[in-house]
Amino acid sequence: MVRVYNDEKYLTLNKNSIIGQIDQSFDREQTLEMASNYKTVQTPANGVTSIQRFMSCFKCKTKIVPTENELVKCSKCGRAQLKANCPTRLFATVEFLIDDSDEVTLNLFGDKLQTIYELYRKRNYNTKDFNEFTDDDIILMCLKVSSTFFYNDKKNVIAIN
């Protein structure tokens, strides 16, 4: 998956990832055509249910329950690591109106929130760096930015146009 950090794109891989060369190229419109089997919703959001920040395993990205110790152990991969070295992940649960009477609640992970931030920043709503955003800043951003979200059956946003 392609993700963005500090305005730089990078690939994320896991132990099942396979890297190989293909003879096909894709442009933005082809990507959107491929996403046509996903559902869409127009933003801005109608409401934000929750914003969560949590520690995750540096290796497998699984949520880690904080302890009083400076050492934590991942319940999924078993890796022991310093709590100070565990990255903090961001997750938002956001509600959108589909029509006048129907609503859908979607999950927005950090990379999609970063994408929304880029739209937010381009529209000059805020000049603050995304890493400085409070929960209230993120909620305000979700309630102001207009776009089209593509989401899957698990209610996870997979693309923003």
Beta strands, then each sheet from edge to edge (+ up, - down):
strand 1: 2-5
strand 2: 8-11
strand 3: 39-42
strand 4: 47-55
strand 5: 71-73
strand 6: 80-82
strand 7: 88-97
strand 8: 103-109
strand 9: 148-151
strand 10: 157-160
sheet 1: 1+ 2-
sheet 2: 3+ 9- 10+
sheet 3: 4+ 7- 8+
sheet 4: 5+ 6-
end
